[in-house]
Amino acid sequence: MLLNLLIKPFWILVVEPYVQYKVGNQYYGEYFTLFNFSFLFAIFLDFGLVNFNNRNIAQNSHLLSKHFSNLITLKLSMAGLYVAITMFIGWLIGFNARYLKLLFVLTINQFFISMVLYLRSNLLGLHLFKIDSFVSVLDRLIMISIIGIIFFQILPIELNIMSFVYAQVIAYAITAFIAFYAVWKQTEHFKFAWNWKFNILILKKSTPYAILILLMVFYNRLDAVMLERILPYPDGAIHAGIYAKAFRFLDAANMIAYLFSVQLLPIFAKLIEEKQNIEEITKLAFSLLIIPAVITSVSCFFYSKELVALINKGTTDAADVFSILMFCFTAISTTYIFGTLLTANGNLKQLNTMAICGIIINIILNLILIPKFKSYGSAWASVITQFFTAIVQVWMAKKIFHFKINKNLFRSLTIFIVGVVIINYFSTLLSKQWMTNFVIMIILSTLWAFLSQLISLHSALKLLKIKK
């Protein structure tokens, strides 16, 4: 968690804004649109293997050597299918030659990202959390180094979108090779092998995971693509760039929440396999993640202009979008807990039904709101969709695991949220130095989490003991 807090926010909140400042909203908006578009079909790179493998290796670590050789070969073959499908659909919907060139490089990036995630699923399944943490930040460390070389003109390279994505290719490729070595060291034997029966069996088992990932990617990544396609050029690209500025903060926050969830998946899977009670750890994990989520979401509403201006060299064109979009973090954090629990239990059919509903809601809202409100309307569409899916997953977890309604938790959560809103409001009135006010707000809100009895230090330490 500490490694990710140090490295990933620096990349997202310092390096990426600098790149966008240098190339402009329009060109960065084009990159952001194509980046999200390349995500839409990344399921053909993975087909649910990461989630399946994480759960499977956590419960059956002795299968690593048997599965690793076959799955690596399978993923390499799936890469060609992914690139072909993505490029064909991009051409079909009207992307020009310049767009297609950039899209092709981004598909190469997606291949390496997918490979790293698969390799990390093996490390997580084996509970090698320290090695996984290093791998999880390595790509960003390399990219920061390359952008630094360009920034200080150590090499005569111009900073533009293409040099930016080429730096990503280098970083992801190096990280993939190092992650491969880390997993290979844990295996008893390895050789590239193709086994039709094994591959078909694995794909059948992972299909429900694949469908879930595909559906969730669509309602998480479709906003920018719809902005660029619905609005006329260059207005669509410009608003996609504005949306990217706001989304950047959400992406930074989500990375920390995601890291928390992927470490929870093998823990949940193991406890379920051993038929242990999981209600207490679910409540504990939710409390630990919802506290920073609420503080972040509310504070970003009250300090939207200041935070956006700080990161984007004084420009505040994304402040309104940012103030709304960041509420997604509270909903997504809830999803990371209860969605992970349901995934660990294998409730893929229910999750897929929920995700289909999420896509339908998101598309309808975007079609209604984008023409009139542009990027601001897309932010509202995202918030409504995320809260809908989060609430549905909480309800499903309660029903499937027979959780009792925890009135004390609900009361403490309500008191905490109200208190954070009040603290934020009055903190903006303290002085003219907004950073001082912001720091005071963070301290008081954190203390309020303990005073409202939403979490205790003893409970937080309990999760660390469980992980050990």
PEJOVEN-V312612 format. One record per backbone hydrogen bond with DSSP energy under -1.0 kcal/mol. NH is the residue of the N-H (numbers start at 0). CO is the residue of the C=O. E is the energy in kcal/mol with one decimal. If there is no record, write none. Layout:
BEGIN
nh->[NH	NH]
co->[CO	CO]
e->[E	E]
END
This chain:
BEGIN
nh->[4	5	6	7	10	11	12	13	14	15	17	18	19	20	21	22	23	27	28	29	30	31	32	33	34	35	36	37	39	41	43	44	46	48	51	52	53	54	55	56	57	58	59	62	63	66	67	70	71	72	73	74	75	76	77	78	81	82	83	84	85	86	87	88	89	90	91	92	93	94	99	100	101	102	103	104	105	106	107	108	109	110	111	112	113	114	115	116	117	118	119	120	121	122	123	124	125	126	127	128	131	132	133	134	135	140	141	142	143	144	145	146	147	148	149	150	151	152	153	156	163	164	165	166	167	168	169	170	171	172	173	174	175	176	177	178	179	180	181	182	183	184	185	186	198	199	200	201	202	203	204	205	206	209	210	211	212	213	214	215	216	217	218	219	220	221	225	226	227	228	229	230	235	237	238	239	240	241	242	243	244	245	246	247	249	250	251	252	253	254	256	257	258	259	260	261	262	263	264	267	268	269	270	271	272	273	274	275	281	282	283	284	285	286	287	288	289	290	292	293	294	295	296	297	298	299	301	302	306	307	308	309	310	311	313	314	318	321	322	323	324	325	326	327	328	330	331	332	333	334	335	336	337	338	340	341	342	343	344	345	346	347	350	351	352	353	354	355	356	357	358	359	360	361	362	363	364	365	366	367	368	369	372	373	375	377	378	379	380	381	382	383	384	385	386	387	388	389	390	391	392	393	394	395	396	397	398	399	400	402	406	409	410	411	412	413	414	415	416	417	418	419	420	421	422	423	424	425	426	427	428	429	433	436	437	438	439	440	441	442	443	444	445	446	447	448	450	451	452	453	454	459	460	461	462	463	464	465	466	467]
co->[0	1	2	3	6	7	8	9	9	10	13	14	15	16	17	18	19	23	24	25	26	27	28	29	30	31	32	33	35	38	40	41	42	45	47	48	49	50	51	52	53	54	55	59	60	62	63	66	67	68	69	70	71	72	73	74	77	78	79	80	81	82	83	84	85	86	87	88	90	89	95	96	97	98	99	100	101	102	103	104	105	106	107	108	109	110	111	112	113	114	115	116	117	118	119	120	121	123	122	126	127	128	129	130	131	136	137	138	139	140	141	142	143	144	145	146	147	149	148	154	159	160	161	162	163	164	165	166	167	168	169	170	171	172	173	174	175	176	177	178	179	180	182	183	194	195	196	197	198	199	200	201	202	205	206	207	208	209	210	211	212	213	214	215	216	217	221	222	223	224	225	226	231	233	234	235	236	237	238	239	240	241	242	243	245	246	247	248	249	250	252	253	254	255	256	257	258	259	260	263	264	265	266	267	268	269	271	270	277	278	279	280	281	282	283	284	285	286	288	289	290	291	292	293	294	295	297	298	302	303	304	305	306	307	308	311	315	317	318	319	320	321	323	324	325	326	327	328	329	330	331	332	333	334	336	337	338	339	340	342	341	345	346	347	348	349	350	351	352	353	354	355	356	357	358	359	360	361	362	363	364	365	368	369	372	373	374	375	376	377	378	379	380	381	382	383	384	385	386	387	388	389	390	391	392	393	394	395	396	397	404	405	406	407	408	409	410	411	412	413	414	415	416	417	418	419	420	421	422	423	425	426	431	432	433	434	435	436	437	438	439	440	441	442	443	444	446	447	449	448	448	455	456	457	458	459	460	461	462	463]
e->[-2.3	-1.8	-2.3	-1.1	-1.9	-2.6	-3.2	-1.5	-1.6	-2.7	-1.5	-2.2	-2.7	-2.5	-1.9	-2.2	-2.6	-2.2	-2.7	-1.9	-2.1	-3.0	-2.3	-2.3	-2.7	-2.1	-2.3	-2.5	-1.0	-1.4	-1.8	-1.7	-3.3	-1.7	-2.2	-3.0	-2.7	-2.0	-2.6	-3.1	-1.6	-1.4	-2.0	-2.0	-1.5	-2.6	-2.8	-2.7	-2.1	-1.4	-2.1	-2.5	-1.9	-1.8	-1.8	-1.2	-2.3	-2.4	-2.1	-2.4	-2.7	-2.4	-2.1	-2.5	-2.3	-2.3	-2.3	-2.1	-1.0	-2.3	-2.5	-2.0	-1.8	-2.7	-2.2	-1.5	-2.0	-1.9	-1.5	-1.9	-2.3	-1.8	-1.9	-2.6	-2.7	-2.2	-2.5	-2.4	-2.3	-2.5	-2.6	-1.7	-1.1	-1.5	-2.9	-2.2	-1.6	-1.7	-3.1	-1.3	-2.1	-2.2	-1.7	-2.3	-2.4	-2.1	-2.3	-2.4	-2.8	-1.8	-2.2	-2.8	-2.2	-1.9	-1.9	-2.9	-2.6	-1.1	-2.2	-2.6	-2.1	-2.2	-2.2	-1.7	-1.2	-1.9	-2.0	-2.1	-2.9	-2.3	-2.2	-2.1	-2.3	-2.0	-2.1	-2.6	-2.3	-1.9	-2.0	-2.1	-2.9	-1.9	-1.8	-1.2	-3.0	-2.6	-2.1	-2.7	-2.6	-2.1	-2.1	-2.4	-1.1	-2.5	-2.7	-1.9	-2.6	-2.6	-2.4	-2.6	-2.6	-1.8	-1.8	-1.0	-2.6	-1.4	-2.7	-2.4	-2.2	-2.1	-2.9	-1.8	-2.1	-2.6	-2.5	-1.9	-1.9	-2.1	-2.6	-1.9	-1.5	-1.4	-3.0	-1.9	-1.2	-2.9	-2.1	-2.3	-2.7	-1.6	-1.7	-3.2	-2.1	-1.8	-2.0	-2.7	-1.2	-1.0	-1.9	-3.4	-2.7	-2.2	-2.4	-2.7	-2.3	-2.0	-1.3	-2.8	-2.1	-2.2	-2.4	-2.8	-2.5	-2.4	-2.3	-1.8	-2.8	-1.3	-1.4	-2.7	-2.2	-2.4	-2.7	-2.6	-2.1	-2.1	-1.9	-2.5	-2.4	-2.4	-2.3	-2.0	-1.8	-2.3	-3.2	-1.8	-1.7	-2.8	-2.4	-1.1	-2.9	-1.9	-1.7	-2.1	-1.3	-1.2	-3.4	-2.3	-1.6	-2.1	-2.5	-1.1	-2.3	-2.6	-1.9	-2.2	-2.3	-2.5	-1.4	-1.3	-2.7	-1.6	-1.6	-2.6	-2.0	-2.1	-2.4	-2.3	-1.9	-1.9	-2.3	-2.2	-2.4	-2.5	-2.9	-2.3	-2.5	-2.4	-2.6	-1.7	-3.0	-2.5	-3.4	-2.2	-1.4	-1.8	-1.7	-1.6	-2.1	-2.0	-2.2	-2.4	-2.0	-2.7	-2.3	-2.0	-2.4	-2.1	-2.4	-2.1	-1.9	-2.0	-2.3	-2.4	-2.4	-2.2	-2.1	-2.9	-2.4	-1.0	-1.3	-2.4	-2.6	-2.6	-2.7	-2.3	-2.5	-2.4	-2.6	-2.4	-2.3	-2.5	-2.1	-2.3	-2.8	-2.4	-2.3	-2.4	-2.0	-1.4	-1.1	-1.2	-1.1	-2.0	-2.7	-2.4	-2.3	-2.4	-2.2	-2.2	-2.7	-2.7	-2.1	-2.3	-2.2	-1.3	-2.3	-2.6	-1.2	-1.7	-1.1	-1.9	-2.0	-1.2	-1.1	-1.0	-1.7	-1.9	-2.3	-1.8]
END
